[in-house]
């Protein structure tokens, strides 16, 4: 496996971050879309497609989009 192939794989590993006091899991689905999964009201999980909403193509870009959104809409 070449170095750049390993780097591409690492960019798309699921990440768990804490934003606005809630746990957010950012991962890619089978289609290749970046999805954020977080607990909404009444502990019901909410999935948001960041590829459509924020144009995120990698998990790293999805993490940045989630953090930026929470900073702006805090």
Buried (B, 14 or more C-beta within 10 A) or exposed (E): EEEEEEEEEEEBEEBEBEBEEEEBBBBBEEEEBBBBBBEEEEEEEEEBBBBEEBEBBBBBBBBBBBBEBBEEEE
